[in-house]
Amino acid sequence: MLRLGFILHLFIGSTLSGSAMIAALVMGFDTLQPILISAVAGFIAAFPVSYYVTKALYND
């Protein structure tokens, strides 16, 4: 389960980080600090999402 969770986190984390970065750029935050903060926030938010996706895959 742990290996699948890490693999899913790679994909989910990059998707959420990219989406958060695009949202920051659309809102007009085009300097380095807001873009990095949004990328890290997306990466951290991917941990619970990948956990629940992995759990759902194993329970199904």
C-alpha atoms as an extended CHARMM CRD file, in Angstrom:
* protein
*
        60  EXT
         1         1  MET       CA              0.0000000000        0.0000000000        0.0000000000  PROA      1               0.0000000000
         2         2  LEU       CA              2.8580000000        2.3540000000        0.7740000000  PROA      2               0.0000000000
         3         3  ARG       CA              4.4660000000        1.9400000000       -2.6400000000  PROA      3               0.0000000000
         4         4  LEU       CA              1.2000000000        2.6610000000       -4.4530000000  PROA      4               0.0000000000
         5         5  GLY       CA              0.6670000000        5.6880000000       -2.2240000000  PROA      5               0.0000000000
         6         6  PHE       CA              4.0600000000        7.1140000000       -3.1550000000  PROA      6               0.0000000000
         7         7  ILE       CA              3.4560000000        6.5380000000       -6.8550000000  PROA      7               0.0000000000
         8         8  LEU       CA              0.0460000000        8.1690000000       -6.6540000000  PROA      8               0.0000000000
         9         9  HSD       CA              1.5210000000       11.0690000000       -4.7010000000  PROA      9               0.0000000000
        10        10  LEU       CA              3.9100000000       11.7730000000       -7.5650000000  PROA      10              0.0000000000
        11        11  PHE       CA              1.0250000000       12.2400000000       -9.9650000000  PROA      11              0.0000000000
        12        12  ILE       CA             -1.4720000000       13.8470000000       -7.5940000000  PROA      12              0.0000000000
        13        13  GLY       CA              1.1660000000       16.1370000000       -6.0900000000  PROA      13              0.0000000000
        14        14  SER       CA              2.3540000000       17.4250000000       -9.4340000000  PROA      14              0.0000000000
        15        15  THR       CA             -1.2350000000       17.9540000000      -10.5820000000  PROA      15              0.0000000000
        16        16  LEU       CA             -2.2690000000       19.8800000000       -7.4720000000  PROA      16              0.0000000000
        17        17  SER       CA              0.9660000000       21.8930000000       -7.4230000000  PROA      17              0.0000000000
        18        18  GLY       CA              0.5820000000       22.8240000000      -11.0670000000  PROA      18              0.0000000000
        19        19  SER       CA             -3.0480000000       23.7690000000      -10.5970000000  PROA      19              0.0000000000
        20        20  ALA       CA             -2.1970000000       25.9190000000       -7.5830000000  PROA      20              0.0000000000
        21        21  MET       CA              0.6000000000       27.6390000000       -9.4940000000  PROA      21              0.0000000000
        22        22  ILE       CA             -1.6970000000       28.3710000000      -12.4210000000  PROA      22              0.0000000000
        23        23  ALA       CA             -4.3260000000       29.7330000000      -10.0250000000  PROA      23              0.0000000000
        24        24  ALA       CA             -1.7060000000       32.0210000000       -8.4340000000  PROA      24              0.0000000000
        25        25  LEU       CA             -0.6060000000       33.2710000000      -11.8380000000  PROA      25              0.0000000000
        26        26  VAL       CA             -4.1910000000       33.8890000000      -12.9540000000  PROA      26              0.0000000000
        27        27  MET       CA             -4.8240000000       35.9360000000       -9.8060000000  PROA      27              0.0000000000
        28        28  GLY       CA             -1.8820000000       38.1460000000      -10.7190000000  PROA      28              0.0000000000
        29        29  PHE       CA              0.7420000000       36.8750000000       -8.2860000000  PROA      29              0.0000000000
        30        30  ASP       CA              3.6710000000       36.6730000000      -10.6660000000  PROA      30              0.0000000000
        31        31  THR       CA              6.6350000000       36.9460000000       -8.3260000000  PROA      31              0.0000000000
        32        32  LEU       CA              8.6980000000       34.0600000000       -6.9990000000  PROA      32              0.0000000000
        33        33  GLN       CA              7.3720000000       33.8540000000       -3.4420000000  PROA      33              0.0000000000
        34        34  PRO       CA              3.6260000000       33.3890000000       -4.1620000000  PROA      34              0.0000000000
        35        35  ILE       CA              4.3760000000       30.8610000000       -6.8820000000  PROA      35              0.0000000000
        36        36  LEU       CA              6.6010000000       28.7980000000       -4.5870000000  PROA      36              0.0000000000
        37        37  ILE       CA              4.1030000000       29.0040000000       -1.7360000000  PROA      37              0.0000000000
        38        38  SER       CA              1.3040000000       27.7780000000       -3.9870000000  PROA      38              0.0000000000
        39        39  ALA       CA              3.4830000000       24.9300000000       -5.3030000000  PROA      39              0.0000000000
        40        40  VAL       CA              4.3990000000       23.7920000000       -1.7900000000  PROA      40              0.0000000000
        41        41  ALA       CA              0.7810000000       24.0890000000       -0.6540000000  PROA      41              0.0000000000
        42        42  GLY       CA             -0.3170000000       21.8800000000       -3.5490000000  PROA      42              0.0000000000
        43        43  PHE       CA              2.3950000000       19.3540000000       -2.7360000000  PROA      43              0.0000000000
        44        44  ILE       CA              1.3780000000       19.2040000000        0.9290000000  PROA      44              0.0000000000
        45        45  ALA       CA             -2.3310000000       19.0220000000        0.0780000000  PROA      45              0.0000000000
        46        46  ALA       CA             -1.5950000000       15.9630000000       -2.0570000000  PROA      46              0.0000000000
        47        47  PHE       CA             -0.6770000000       13.8320000000        0.9700000000  PROA      47              0.0000000000
        48        48  PRO       CA             -4.2180000000       13.3400000000        2.3220000000  PROA      48              0.0000000000
        49        49  VAL       CA             -5.6590000000       13.1340000000       -1.1930000000  PROA      49              0.0000000000
        50        50  SER       CA             -3.2590000000       10.3670000000       -2.2000000000  PROA      50              0.0000000000
        51        51  TYR       CA             -3.9080000000        8.5730000000        1.0940000000  PROA      51              0.0000000000
        52        52  TYR       CA             -7.6600000000        8.4830000000        0.4850000000  PROA      52              0.0000000000
        53        53  VAL       CA             -7.2410000000        7.4730000000       -3.1530000000  PROA      53              0.0000000000
        54        54  THR       CA             -4.8860000000        4.6490000000       -2.1630000000  PROA      54              0.0000000000
        55        55  LYS       CA             -7.2390000000        3.5430000000        0.5820000000  PROA      55              0.0000000000
        56        56  ALA       CA            -10.1700000000        3.5420000000       -1.8360000000  PROA      56              0.0000000000
        57        57  LEU       CA             -8.2260000000        1.4930000000       -4.3610000000  PROA      57              0.0000000000
        58        58  TYR       CA             -7.2570000000       -1.1150000000       -1.7980000000  PROA      58              0.0000000000
        59        59  ASN       CA            -10.7540000000       -1.3870000000       -0.3130000000  PROA      59              0.0000000000
        60        60  ASP       CA            -12.3310000000       -1.8520000000       -3.7070000000  PROA      60              0.0000000000
